[in-house]
Amino acid sequence: MTARRGEGGSRFVYDSFDAAAARIEANERVADERWQALEYRLGLIEATLERLEKRIWVGVYGVAAFLLAQMAETVIQAAMR
């Protein structure tokens, strides 16, 4: 008894189901989704670190400006004596 594909019926009756290939495909899809989620989170972390770096530099420049202003005030007071 040979089944011919052209006579109709479900293809699932005649085609074998490869469980290993289906499992591999599912694992690949899951890995791709996890990779995309990881890239998204890394992008958020990078943006946060960039904002933090900007804030740190603003603080550094603020301290430097304060010290320069103090030094300029000291020089001006010394020149006025």
ROZA-261466 format. One line per 4 residues: number of its first residue (from 1); their letters; for each residue x, z, y of N, C-alpha, C, O. Coordinates in Angstrom, 1 decimal. Each point is the difference from the previous one (the first is absolute). Layout:
BEGIN
NUM = a = X:Z:Y:X:Z:Y:X:Z:Y:X:Z:Y; ... .
***
This chain:
BEGIN
1 = mtar = 0.8:0.0:-1.2:-0.8:0.0:1.2:0.9:0.0:1.2:0.6:1.0:0.3; -0.6:-2.1:0.4:0.8:-0.1:1.3:-0.9:0.0:1.2:-1.0:-0.7:0.0; 1.4:1.4:0.9:-0.8:0.1:1.3:0.6:-1.0:0.9:1.2:0.0:0.3; -2.0:-0.9:0.3:0.4:-0.9:1.0:-0.4:0.4:1.3:-1.2:0.5:0.2 .
5 = rgeg = 2.0:-0.6:0.8:-0.3:0.5:1.3:-1.0:-0.8:0.7:-0.7:0.6:0.9; 0.5:-1.8:-1.1:-0.8:-0.9:0.7:-1.5:0.2:-0.3:-0.8:-0.5:0.7; 0.5:1.3:-1.7:-1.4:0.1:-0.4:-0.8:1.1:0.7:-1.2:0.1:-0.2; 1.8:0.6:1.1:-0.7:1.0:0.8:0.3:1.4:-0.5:0.8:0.2:-0.9 .
9 = gsrf = -1.5:0.7:1.5:0.2:1.4:-0.4:1.0:0.7:1.0:0.5:-0.7:0.9; -0.2:1.9:-1.1:0.8:0.8:0.9:1.5:-0.3:-0.4:0.4:-0.2:-1.1; 0.4:0.1:2.1:1.4:-0.3:-0.2:0.7:1.3:-0.6:1.0:-0.1:-0.6; -1.6:1.2:0.8:0.5:1.3:-0.5:-0.1:0.1:-1.5:0.8:0.7:-0.6 .
13 = vyds = -1.7:-1.5:0.0:-0.1:0.0:-1.4:1.2:-0.7:-0.6:0.5:0.3:-1.1; 0.0:-1.4:1.8:1.0:-0.8:-0.6:1.4:0.4:0.5:1.0:-0.1:-0.7; -0.9:0.5:2.0:1.3:0.4:0.5:0.3:1.4:-0.4:-0.8:0.9:0.1; 2.1:-0.7:-0.5:0.4:1.4:-0.3:0.2:0.7:1.3:0.5:-0.5:1.0 .
17 = fdaa = -0.7:1.8:-1.0:0.2:0.9:1.2:1.4:0.6:-0.2:0.2:0.8:-0.9; 0.7:-1.0:1.9:1.3:0.5:-0.1:0.0:1.3:0.8:0.1:0.0:1.3; -0.2:1.1:-1.9:-0.1:1.3:0.7:1.3:0.4:0.7:0.0:0.6:1.0; 1.1:-1.0:-1.6:1.3:0.3:0.6:0.1:-0.7:1.3:0.5:0.6:1.0 .
21 = aari = -0.9:-1.9:-0.9:0.1:-0.8:1.2:-0.9:0.6:1.1:0.4:0.1:1.2; -1.6:0.3:-1.6:-0.9:0.6:0.9:0.5:1.3:0.6:-0.2:0.3:1.1; 0.8:0.5:-2.0:0.5:1.3:0.5:1.2:-0.2:0.9:0.1:0.7:1.0; 0.7:-1.7:-1.3:1.2:-0.3:0.9:-0.5:-0.5:1.4:0.5:0.4:1.0 .
25 = eane = -1.6:-1.3:-1.0:-0.5:-0.5:1.2:-0.6:1.2:0.8:0.2:0.1:1.3; -0.9:0.8:-1.9:-0.6:1.1:0.7:1.1:0.9:0.5:-0.1:0.5:1.2; 1.1:-0.3:-1.9:1.2:0.9:0.5:0.7:-0.7:1.2:0.4:0.7:0.9; -0.3:-2.0:-1.0:0.6:-0.8:1.1:-0.9:0.1:1.3:0.5:0.2:1.1 .
29 = rvad = -1.8:-0.3:-1.3:-0.9:0.2:1.2:0.1:1.4:0.6:0.0:0.2:1.2; 0.0:0.8:-2.1:0.2:1.4:0.5:1.3:0.2:0.7:0.1:0.6:1.1; 1.0:-1.2:-1.7:1.3:0.1:0.7:0.0:-0.7:1.3:0.6:0.5:1.0; -1.3:-1.6:-0.9:0.0:-0.7:1.3:-0.8:0.8:1.1:0.4:0.1:1.1 .
33 = erwq = -1.5:0.5:-1.5:-0.8:0.8:0.9:0.8:1.2:0.4:0.0:0.4:1.2; 0.7:0.3:-2.1:0.9:1.1:0.4:1.1:-0.4:0.9:0.3:0.7:0.9; 0.3:-1.9:-1.1:1.0:-0.5:0.8:-0.5:-0.2:1.4:0.7:0.4:1.0; -1.9:-1.0:-0.9:-0.5:-0.2:1.4:-0.3:1.3:0.7:0.2:0.1:1.2 .
37 = aley = -0.7:0.9:-2.0:-0.3:1.3:0.6:1.3:0.6:0.5:0.0:0.7:1.0; 1.0:-0.8:-1.8:1.3:0.5:0.4:0.6:-0.6:1.2:0.5:0.7:0.9; -0.6:-2.0:-0.8:0.4:-0.7:1.2:-0.8:0.4:1.2:0.6:0.1:1.1; -1.9:0.1:-1.2:-0.8:0.4:1.1:0.4:1.4:0.5:0.2:0.2:1.2 .
41 = rlgl = 0.0:0.7:-2.2:0.4:1.4:0.4:1.4:0.0:0.6:0.3:0.7:1.0; 0.6:-1.5:-1.5:1.4:-0.1:0.6:-0.1:-0.6:1.4:0.8:0.5:0.9; -1.7:-1.4:-0.7:-0.2:-0.5:1.4:-0.5:1.1:0.9:0.5:0.1:1.2; -1.4:0.7:-1.6:-0.5:1.1:0.8:1.2:1.0:0.3:0.1:0.5:1.1 .
45 = ieat = 0.7:-0.2:-2.1:1.1:0.9:0.1:1.0:-0.5:1.0:0.5:0.7:0.9; -0.2:-2.0:-1.0:0.9:-0.7:1.0:-0.5:0.1:1.4:0.8:0.3:0.9; -2.1:-0.5:-0.7:-0.6:0.0:1.3:0.1:1.5:0.6:0.3:0.2:1.1; -0.5:0.7:-2.0:0.0:1.4:0.4:1.5:0.4:0.4:0.2:0.7:1.0 .
49 = lerl = 0.7:-1.1:-1.8:1.4:0.3:0.3:0.5:-0.7:1.3:0.8:0.6:0.8; -1.3:-1.8:-0.5:0.3:-0.7:1.3:-0.5:0.8:1.2:0.7:0.2:1.0; -2.0:0.3:-1.2:-0.5:0.8:1.1:0.8:1.3:0.2:0.2:0.4:1.1; 0.1:0.2:-2.2:0.8:1.3:0.1:1.4:-0.3:0.6:0.4:0.8:0.8 .
53 = ekri = 0.2:-1.9:-1.1:1.3:-0.3:0.6:-0.1:-0.2:1.5:0.8:0.4:0.7; -1.9:-1.1:-0.3:-0.2:-0.2:1.4:-0.2:1.3:0.7:0.6:0.3:1.1; -1.3:0.6:-1.7:-0.2:1.4:0.6:1.3:0.7:0.1:0.2:0.7:1.0; 0.6:-0.8:-2.0:1.3:0.7:0.0:0.9:-0.5:1.1:0.6:0.7:0.8 .
57 = wvgv = -0.6:-2.1:-0.6:0.8:-0.5:1.0:-0.5:0.3:1.4:0.8:0.2:0.9; -2.1:-0.1:-0.7:-0.6:0.5:1.3:0.5:1.4:0.3:0.4:0.3:1.1; -0.4:0.6:-2.2:0.5:1.3:0.2:1.5:0.1:0.3:0.4:0.7:0.9; 0.4:-1.6:-1.5:1.4:0.0:0.3:0.3:-0.5:1.4:0.8:0.6:0.7 .
61 = ygva = -1.6:-1.6:-0.3:0.2:-0.5:1.4:-0.5:1.0:1.0:0.6:0.1:1.1; -1.6:0.7:-1.5:-0.5:1.0:0.9:1.0:1.1:0.3:0.2:0.4:1.1; 0.4:0.0:-2.2:1.1:1.1:0.1:1.2:-0.6:0.7:0.5:0.8:0.9; -0.1:-2.0:-1.1:1.1:-0.6:0.7:-0.3:-0.1:1.5:0.8:0.3:0.9 .
65 = afll = -2.1:-0.7:-0.5:-0.4:-0.1:1.4:0.0:1.4:0.6:0.5:0.1:1.2; -0.9:0.9:-1.9:0.0:1.4:0.5:1.4:0.4:0.3:0.3:0.6:1.1; 0.6:-0.8:-2.0:1.4:0.4:0.2:0.6:-0.7:1.1:0.8:0.6:0.8; -1.0:-1.9:-0.7:0.5:-0.8:1.1:-0.5:0.5:1.4:0.7:0.1:1.0 .
69 = aqma = -2.0:0.3:-1.0:-0.6:0.5:1.2:0.6:1.3:0.4:0.3:0.3:1.2; -0.1:0.6:-2.2:0.7:1.3:0.3:1.4:-0.2:0.5:0.4:0.7:0.9; 0.3:-1.7:-1.5:1.4:-0.3:0.4:0.0:-0.5:1.4:0.8:0.3:0.9; -1.8:-1.2:-0.5:0.0:-0.6:1.3:-0.4:1.1:1.0:0.6:0.0:1.1 .
73 = etvi = -1.5:0.9:-1.5:-0.3:1.1:1.0:1.2:0.9:0.2:0.2:0.4:1.2; 0.6:-0.1:-2.2:1.2:0.8:0.2:1.0:-0.7:0.8:0.6:0.7:0.9; -0.5:-2.0:-1.0:1.0:-0.7:0.8:-0.5:0.0:1.4:0.8:0.1:1.0; -2.1:-0.3:-0.7:-0.5:-0.1:1.4:0.2:1.4:0.6:0.3:0.1:1.2 .
77 = qaam = -0.6:1.0:-1.9:0.1:1.3:0.6:1.5:0.3:0.3:0.3:0.6:1.0; 0.6:-1.0:-1.9:1.4:0.2:0.3:0.5:-0.8:1.2:0.9:0.4:0.7; -1.5:-1.6:-0.5:0.4:-0.8:1.1:-0.5:0.5:1.3:0.6:-0.2:1.1; -1.7:0.9:-1.1:-0.6:0.5:1.2:0.6:1.3:0.5:-0.2:0.5:1.1 .
81 = r = 1.0:0.2:-1.9:0.7:1.2:0.4:1.1:-0.2:1.0:0.6:1.0:0.5 .
***
